């Protein structure tokens, strides 16, 4: 869950006519700034005072003292890390600016604000040939030495992939790997069917399947049902033609091409941080039980390989058994798949001790290690509006503002999701305001992409795709549709298409018949810091 070591101090323009990579949904709303004592002359600076304020707030209000367990919800944990891959596919800002260098024109999104898997494909086979097998149109894949398990392609340990951020932890790395292998399977099928350009044929199918999964599986799970249904719908237009209609086009009001809204990227879409567990079981080969998993971050030993950080070749004990992370037909017992923690303002202790500060790794007093504090500071520096002002702008109810920090858009969205009031979702998914911001943005990105299936073939479904239809007939890659909470052609289908290990049969069985032991109630907690 690492997101870089620099707190970005950048500002998106407020003009409705701006057509850059980032923009604002509500440019007319005033920025929200917390009321904190101004530093005395010769004392700490305003920026440091802001950091100190939020560090104290996080320590008092946002730390889950229960450890790895917390409150569970029904969302399988695989979607938490799929959401991270989606984030890396649509947004990446690497512009470091000091407080005195606020220049709107320097804010640049190094990812296309489209669901087009540019984080996977990079610049293509000609401009980035090192990503691909020569002459095949297929991605390079490595193998874990001495095993049948596969890994991302690497050079001296460094992953050779379209977006290096997808190797920051081993779970999102294996989501990325699943997409690489899914593309390769589609290339083989396209060639079998006589496609003139197997690479492009496979890429189009995978992109459209990905868009389908994002909207019909992922966004449906994280947003309120009423908001999801209102945000995007297929209707009969003039002359009975099929047209996708966007329900919140007055929220995401873009011209010509969609931009990346900062209210989404800096606040609403950062809900995933609260869903992260302190640790996970990876596969049956390690056995089952509270001592057989891995902490997300080993806060006691930040320089060891005893956790789920990426950046190194995959080892067999960290290979994901996917029916432990997604609801598949082989998922067994009440505790598998492992599920996400609740949508709420509490983050596990591991995310307050991230090993990102080069001087004091894992120290809870260094802001680079405290993800929640960085999120709050970033929201102020990006001049996000107050949550209550956004709600009033949309004409919806909002929770009472009980303390000034409730106005911080990211914190409010988590608090709203946790609420049992009419605008909340009891921690199972985003609340009303959060759902609108997230669903409106995804719907706008899909509708604004001229090459999305919504615009190219509005009536397209995976069942009608010749490559997917043939592969499903042979491999039953859509077999998990109908499992608890699963839609047709959801994320499990991409895992099946990839050929990655789904159940325990791919792993050596632990000694003593541990494979038959019911899985633990909670995954392994992180080591004490």
Secondary structure by P-SEA (a helix, b strand, c coil): ccccccccccccccccccccccccccccbbbbbccccccccccccaaaaaaaaaaaaaacccccccccccccccccaaaaaaaaaaaaaccccccccccccccccccccccccccccccccccccccccccccccccbbbbbcccccccccccccccccccccccccccaaaaaaaaaaaaaaaaaaaaaaaaccccaaaaaaaaaaaaaaaaacccaaaaaccaaaaaaabbbbbcccbbbbbbbccccccccccccccccccccccccccccccccccccccccccccccccccccccccccccccccccccccccccccccccccccccccccccccccccccccccccccccccccccccccccccaaaaaaaaaaaaccccaaaaaaaacccccccccccccaaaaaaaaaaacccccccccccccaaaaaaaaaaaaaaaaacccccccccccccccccaaaaaaaaaccccccccccccccccaaaaaaaaccccccccccccccccccccccccccccccc
